[in-house]
Amino acid sequence: MEIYSRLEEIPSGSASEKLTPGCLVLEGGAWRGLYTQGVLDVFMENDLNIQTVIGTSAGAMAGMSYVSGQIGRAARFNLRHRHDRHYVGVGALLEDHGITGFSYLFRILKEEDPINEERFFDPARRFVVTATNIETGETEYFDRDACDIEKAVQASATVPYVSEAVWIGDKRYLDGGIGVKIPYQWALDQGFEKILVIRTRDRNFRKPVHRPLGLTRREYRHYPLLKKDLMEEAPRYNVLVDNLNLLEEQGRLKVLAPSRPVDIRRFEGDMEVLGDIYFLGRRDALDHLDEIRAYFGGR
């Protein structure tokens, strides 16, 4: 099984107990989430443990190891298991009826690198993930302390068209990024004074607006509100990003985005490309670490 050639360079260890008031917002982006994992590892190595985290899709997955204070945990798994057929491949389709084997992911992580539950469920920290209700088309917010958080993360990262929706209670959910790919409005509505948004796209990226796929019309014909969301996804994202940039100009929040375009395939399999994205996140985080600390009132 192919793994990343520099896997041994991924750091390990535990974050300190120091907490920084504020909210961290994590964009989704499939394998571009390795950028976020690189950023978060640098934060943990440098005592920047932001108290509240909200993540969408790949951001939700990266956020778990950040909240539990486990440096390198998310990147090590992804850069080791990307070509494991039980994680991404036939095994995933058979067990979880989708492109990603979440059952395998959580089972193997518990064996190889179990989550620090004491840290993860620390009441001093808050962790929230988004998912899209397929009946209403609405984005819903799942708090770690009020749900099965593994199921919520699975739903948030479940890819439309190629994966079955995930049951949470008596409702079904898909990708949290369908409606809101960057959930910074939640942080604003919660009244946070300090908000840091971690992007997985460079600042100049905008989604091309195409005619909706016939697949959308067929696959989700019984879910008209979800279908509408999918058909309007690109223009809604572009407006979301424009508003985000305006809020940053106004000083209402801060954004850390990739310093170069992260142009990869949705299901990228080149391990060296994926590893480079992780280290890009590390470099960008280190380059901006002092200003981010200053933003949160640190040294």
C-alpha positions in Angstrom: 0.0 0.0 0.0 1.4 3.4 -1.1 2.1 5.8 1.7 3.7 9.3 1.9 7.5 9.2 1.6 8.0 11.7 4.4 5.5 10.2 6.8 8.1 10.0 9.6 8.4 13.8 9.5 4.8 14.3 10.6 5.1 15.5 14.2 3.6 13.9 17.2 2.8 14.8 20.8 0.2 16.5 22.8 -0.9 20.1 22.9 -0.6 22.1 26.2 -3.6 22.7 28.5 -3.5 26.4 27.7 -6.8 27.6 26.0 -7.3 30.7 23.9 -10.7 32.3 23.9 -12.3 32.7 20.5 -13.7 30.6 17.6 -11.9 28.7 14.9 -13.9 28.1 11.7 -12.7 25.2 9.5 -13.6 25.1 5.8 -14.2 21.7 4.1 -12.5 20.6 0.9 -12.0 16.8 0.8 -8.2 16.1 0.6 -7.4 19.8 0.7 -8.2 19.3 4.4 -4.6 18.2 4.8 -3.8 21.9 4.6 -5.9 22.5 7.6 -4.3 19.6 9.4 -0.9 21.2 8.8 -2.1 24.5 10.2 -3.7 23.0 13.3 -0.6 20.9 14.1 1.5 24.2 14.1 -1.1 25.8 16.4 -1.0 22.9 18.8 2.8 23.0 18.9 2.7 26.7 19.7 0.1 26.7 22.5 -2.6 28.2 20.2 -5.6 26.0 21.4 -8.7 28.0 20.4 -11.5 27.3 22.8 -14.4 26.8 20.3 -14.1 25.0 16.9 -16.7 24.7 14.2 -15.9 22.5 11.2 -17.5 21.5 7.9 -16.7 18.2 6.1 -12.9 17.8 6.0 -12.8 20.6 8.5 -14.9 18.6 10.9 -12.6 15.6 10.6 -9.5 17.8 11.2 -11.1 19.5 14.1 -11.5 16.3 16.1 -7.8 15.8 16.6 -7.3 19.5 17.3 -9.9 19.5 20.1 -8.3 16.4 21.5 -4.9 18.0 21.4 -3.2 15.2 19.4 -0.5 16.6 17.1 -0.1 14.9 13.8 -2.9 12.4 14.4 -5.1 13.3 11.5 -2.3 13.7 9.0 -0.6 10.5 9.9 -3.8 8.5 9.3 -4.6 10.1 6.0 -1.0 10.0 4.6 -0.7 6.3 5.6 -4.2 5.0 4.7 -5.2 7.0 1.6 -4.8 3.9 -0.6 -6.2 1.4 2.0 -9.3 0.0 0.1 -11.2 -0.2 3.4 -10.8 3.6 3.9 -11.1 4.8 0.3 -12.3 2.1 -2.1 -14.2 -1.2 -2.4 -14.1 -1.9 1.3 -15.6 1.5 2.0 -18.4 0.9 -0.5 -19.2 -2.5 1.0 -19.2 -1.4 4.6 -20.4 2.2 4.5 -22.0 2.5 1.1 -19.9 5.4 0.2 -16.5 6.7 -1.0 -15.1 6.9 2.5 -15.0 4.1 5.0 -15.9 5.9 8.2 -16.5 2.7 10.2 -13.0 1.6 9.3 -11.6 5.1 9.9 -12.9 5.3 13.5 -12.2 1.6 14.2 -8.5 1.7 13.1 -7.9 5.1 14.7 -9.0 3.6 18.0 -6.4 0.9 17.6 -3.5 2.9 16.1 -3.9 6.3 17.7 -7.0 6.4 20.0 -8.5 9.8 20.6 -7.7 11.4 24.0 -11.3 11.3 25.2 -10.6 13.3 28.4 -9.3 16.2 26.3 -11.8 15.8 23.5 -14.8 16.0 25.9 -13.3 18.6 28.1 -16.3 20.9 29.0 -14.0 23.9 28.8 -13.9 23.4 25.0 -16.7 23.4 22.4 -16.8 21.5 19.2 -19.5 21.9 16.6 -19.9 20.4 13.1 -22.3 21.0 10.3 -24.4 18.7 8.1 -27.2 19.1 5.6 -30.7 17.8 6.3 -31.7 16.1 3.0 -35.4 16.7 3.5 -35.2 20.4 4.3 -32.0 21.3 2.6 -31.0 23.3 5.7 -27.7 23.3 7.4 -27.8 22.0 10.9 -25.3 22.4 13.7 -24.3 19.4 15.9 -22.7 20.1 19.2 -20.3 17.5 20.6 -22.1 17.4 23.9 -25.6 16.9 22.4 -25.2 14.2 19.8 -23.2 11.2 18.6 -20.3 13.3 17.4 -18.8 10.5 15.3 -22.0 10.2 13.3 -22.2 14.0 13.0 -18.7 14.1 11.6 -19.5 11.3 9.2 -22.6 13.1 8.0 -20.6 16.3 7.6 -18.0 14.6 5.4 -20.3 12.4 3.4 -20.0 13.2 -0.4 -23.2 13.7 -2.4 -23.9 11.4 -5.3 -21.3 8.7 -4.3 -22.4 8.1 -0.7 -25.6 7.3 1.1 -27.0 9.8 3.5 -26.3 9.2 7.2 -29.0 8.6 9.8 -28.8 10.8 12.9 -31.8 10.0 15.0 -34.8 9.8 12.6 -33.3 12.2 10.0 -30.8 11.8 7.2 -27.9 14.0 6.4 -25.2 14.7 3.8 -22.2 16.9 3.4 -22.2 20.0 5.6 -20.7 22.0 2.8 -23.8 21.7 0.5 -25.4 24.7 2.1 -22.6 26.5 4.0 -19.0 25.6 3.1 -17.5 28.1 5.5 -19.7 28.4 8.6 -18.3 31.8 9.9 -21.8 33.2 10.2 -22.5 30.8 13.1 -19.5 32.2 14.9 -20.7 35.8 14.3 -24.2 34.9 15.5 -22.8 33.3 18.7 -21.2 36.7 19.5 -17.5 35.8 19.3 -15.2 38.8 19.3 -12.2 36.8 17.9 -12.9 34.5 14.9 -10.2 32.8 12.8 -11.2 31.2 9.5 -9.0 28.5 8.0 -9.6 28.3 4.3 -8.6 25.4 2.0 -8.8 27.6 -1.1 -6.6 30.5 -1.9 -8.2 34.0 -1.6 -8.6 34.5 -5.3 -10.5 31.2 -5.9 -14.1 31.4 -7.1 -16.2 28.4 -8.2 -17.1 28.4 -11.9 -20.9 28.6 -12.4 -22.1 25.8 -14.7 -25.4 24.6 -15.8 -26.6 22.1 -13.1 -25.8 18.5 -13.7 -28.5 16.2 -14.9 -27.3 13.8 -12.1 -28.5 16.4 -9.6 -32.0 16.4 -11.1 -32.2 12.6 -11.2 -30.4 11.5 -8.0 -32.2 13.9 -5.7 -35.6 14.3 -7.5 -37.4 13.2 -4.3 -35.6 15.9 -2.3 -36.4 19.2 -4.0 -34.9 21.5 -1.4 -31.6 19.6 -1.3 -31.6 19.6 -5.1 -32.1 23.3 -5.1 -29.1 23.7 -2.8 -26.9 21.6 -5.0 -27.9 23.5 -8.1 -27.1 26.8 -6.5 -23.9 25.7 -4.8 -21.4 27.6 -6.9 -22.9 31.1 -6.9 -23.8 30.8 -3.2 -20.2 29.9 -2.4 -18.8 32.9 -4.3 -21.1 35.3 -2.4 -20.0 33.6 0.8 -16.4 34.2 0.0 -17.0 37.8 -1.1 -18.8 38.5 2.2 -16.0 36.8 4.2 -13.4 39.1 2.6 -15.4 42.1 3.4 -15.7 41.0 7.0 -12.0 40.6 7.2 -11.5 44.1 5.7 -13.8 45.5 8.4 -11.7 43.7 11.1 -14.6 41.5 12.2 -12.6 38.3 11.8 -9.3 37.0 10.5 -8.6 34.6 7.6 -5.7 32.2 7.0 -5.8 30.9 3.4 -3.3 28.9 1.3 -0.5 31.1 0.0 -0.8 29.4 -3.4 -3.7 27.7 -5.3 -4.4 24.1 -4.0 -5.4 22.6 -7.3 -5.9 18.9 -6.8 -8.5 16.3 -7.9 -11.4 15.7 -5.6 -10.2 12.2 -5.0 -6.5 12.9 -5.3 -4.3 9.8 -4.9 -0.8 11.2 -5.5 0.7 10.8 -2.0 3.5 13.3 -2.6 1.0 15.9 -3.7 -1.1 15.3 -0.6 1.9 15.5 1.7 3.0 18.7 0.1 -0.4 20.2 1.0 0.1 19.3 4.6 3.5 21.0 4.7 2.1 24.0 2.9 -0.4 24.4 5.8 2.5 24.2 8.2 4.6 26.8 6.4 1.7 29.2 6.1 0.8 28.8 9.8 4.4 29.5 10.8 4.6 32.5 8.5 1.5 34.1 10.1 1.9 32.7 13.7 2.9 36.0 15.3 0.1 38.0 13.8 -2.4 35.3 14.7 -1.2 35.3 18.2 -1.4 39.1 18.3 -5.0 38.9 17.0 -6.0 36.7 19.9 -4.2 39.0 22.3 -1.1 36.8 22.9 2.5 37.6 22.6 
